């Protein structure tokens, strides 16, 4: 049977997720088989991360990398003969305010980056809400057309959750992919460096929440604030596995609640 290190190396990972997985393997011992990891081992890992002062939300990201490896092995019984996936106790996450980009900040970003291909990438993330790793891994042939509307298909080996989903493209995104094809020529590390420089140029170097992932939040926030998109559609759009993640945007949907009030008014 392959070791957890060999299993991990055979899988696709985003850079940050890969580094978290490596830390977990170092804690467990890379030569272990997936059957050797039990609930007690995961609890020990959680305690270790807490002792390092890591917050619950970040601990969950580490645990997610362990879960990904174990589920990968469990879903291939002919290879790994796993009987069960150990139960993982997820940590409570703080209800931090979601940071999203304002229209004014978007215009400043466009002005600063000009014709940079990284501007095209950031605008694509903003309009689609896909994760950075998903944007960098999809290929141009994933673009499809239906009723004169374009969308991309993100396949399971390209997504964080391992599930295939379709994401609609705005006219701006269509123009971007027509010009660039895809973003496979761009580098993950360089993308982060360009963003760090952009933050400084925008005077937001001290805004710790102004990260690339806030572009995903911005897409979801704009959909929610429109009052025209139901929460379950946002869940499918973003590729969330549970409603708990999508519910973070529910407070941005007052128009939907106001429309619902008319139902009660009819009883008066």
N, C-alpha and C positions, 0 to 999 in steps of 0.2 A: 504494500500500500504506500502511496506517495505521502511525503511529509507535508505539514501545513505550509512550509516554505515553498515546496515544489508546486503545491496547489495555487498558492498566492501568485507565484511567478507566471503561471499559465493563464492568469486572468487579466482583464483590462482594468486599469485604475487611473483616476485623475491624480495629479501630482500630490496634492495635499492628502488625499485618501490613501495613496500609496505609502507616504511617510508615516501615517498613523498606523497602518497595517504592519509596517516594519517594526515599530515600537512594540506593538502587541506581541508579535512573533518573538521578539527579543525577550520579552517578559516570560512567555510560555516556554520558550525553547524551540527553535526552528525545526528540530528533528522530530518533534511529536507528530503523530498521525492525528487526523481529526477526531477519531474515536477516543483519543486520550484526553480530550478537553471536556470537562464536566462543569456543572453549575458552580461548584466550589472554586474552580480555577478562575472562572469569570468574575466571581465575587472578589477573589483575591486581586485580580487586575483592577477592578473598580476601586477597591480600598487603596491600592498602590497609587492610582491616579489622583484620588482625593488627597492623599498625603503630600502629593506634589503641588497641591493648591489649585488643581484644575477644576473648573466649574462644571456643573451638571450637564449643561448643553454641550460642552466640548467632550466630556466623558462619553456622552451618547454617540458622538462621532467616532470615537475609538471603538466603542462596542459595536457600532454599525459595520466597521471593517471586519471585525471578528465574525459577526453574523453573516456577512457576505461570503466569507470563506467557507463557513460551516454549511450554509445552505447550498452553496455551489457543489460541495461534496455530497450532501444528502440527496440532491436532485439527480445524481449520477450513481445509482445503486450498483450497477454492473461493474463500476470501477472502484468505488470506495467502500461499499458494504456498510454504510452508516445506518444504525438502527433508529436513531432519533437525533434531533437538534436540541442541544441543551437550552433550557429556558434562560432568557436574559432579563434581568431586572433593570429597566431603563430608569434613568435619573430624572428628577423633576427639573424642568427648565424654567428659568426666570422669564417673566413676561416683559421682555425688553421692547422698547418702541422700535417699530420697523422703520428703517431709514430708506427713503426712496428719493430719486432724483426729481427735482422740480423742473418745470418747463424752462425757467430762467437758467438753471444750471446746465440743462441740456444744450441750450444755445451757446453758453460760454464754452462748453466742451467742444462743440462743433467749430467755434472760432479758433480755439487754441490748437486743435489737432489738424485742422485744415484738410488736406488731401491724404493724410496718413491712412494706410490700410487698417490700422488699429482703430481709427474712428469708425470705419465701416463695420468692424467686428463689434464695437461697443454699441453702435446703433442697432445692429442685428440682435444683440442680446437684449437691448431695451424693448424692441418691438416684438420679439418672440418669447421672451421669458425663459429661454433654454439656459442650461448651465454652461459655464465656460468650456468644460471638457466635452460636452455634447456638441457645441458649436465647432470646436476644433477637429472633431472626429468625423462629422458627417461629410458625405461626398456629394458632388453636384448631381449625380444620377439619382439621389434620394429626393430630388425636387419633382413633384407631380402636379398635375393640373386637373381640376374638376369644375365644370360650369364656369369657365373663364376665371377661376380663382386658383391661386397657387398655394401649395403647402409642402412641407418636408416631412418625410417619414424617418423617425429616429428609431432604429432597431435596438433590440434588447441588449446587444453587446456594445452599444454606444451610450446607453443611459445608465444613470446611477442605480436605478431600481431593477434593472434587467428586464424591463417591460417595454414593448414597442408602442409608440404613440405617434400621432400626426399633429403637426403644429402649423397653423395657418400663417401665411406670409403677407405682410402689408405691401403696398406698392413700393415703399422705400426699400424693403427687404428684397423684393423682386429685382429692383434696379441694382442692388448691391451684388446679388448672386449672378446676375447677368454680366456684371463687370468683372467680378473676381472669380466666379465659379464656386469655390468654397474657401475655407480658411485653413486647409491642411498645410499651407506654406508658412503659416505663422507659428511662432514658438510660444509655448506656455509661459516659460520664465520671462521672456521678453515682454509678453503681454502684461504680466504683473509689474515689471519695471516701468513700462509706459504708463500704467495706471498710477503708480506711485508718483511719478513725475507730474502727471496731470493733476493729482490732488494738490501738490505743492503749488503749481501754477494757478490753481483755482482758489488758493488760500484756504484749503481744507485739510492741510497736513495733520492737524490735530483732531480731526473728526474721525474717530476710530471706526465708526459705523459706515463710513463712505468707502466701501469696498466694492470690488467688481460685482459681487453677488447682489448688491443693492439694485442693479439694473433689472434683475429678475423680480425683485420686490416691486420695482416701479411698474413693470408690465402688469403684474397681478393687481396692484393698487389702482392703476388706470382702468382696468377692466371692471373692478369692483365699484369704483366711484362713478362709473358711467350710469349705473342703475339699470343697465340693459342686459347684463350677463349674469345668469344665475350661478350660485356658488359651486354647484356640481360641475358646471362647464369649466370654471376656473380650475377646479381640481384635475379634470382630465387634461386641460391645456398644459398645466405645469407638470403633470405626471406624478402627483402626490399619491402615495399608497393609502393614506388615511386622511379623513376629514380634519383631523386635529391640526395638520399643517395648514390646510386651506382656511380653517376657521380664523386664523390670524387676520384675515382680510375682511371678515364679516362686519366689523364695526365701520368699514368704509362704504357700506351699502345702505345709507339712510333713505335713499330714494325708494328702494324696494319696500322698506318698512312703511314709508308714508303712503305708498300706493295701496298697501294692505289695509290701512286704516279705513278705506272706503268700504271694505267688507263689513266692518262693524257699524259704520254709519247707516248702512242699509237696514239695520235692525231698529233704528230709532224712528 
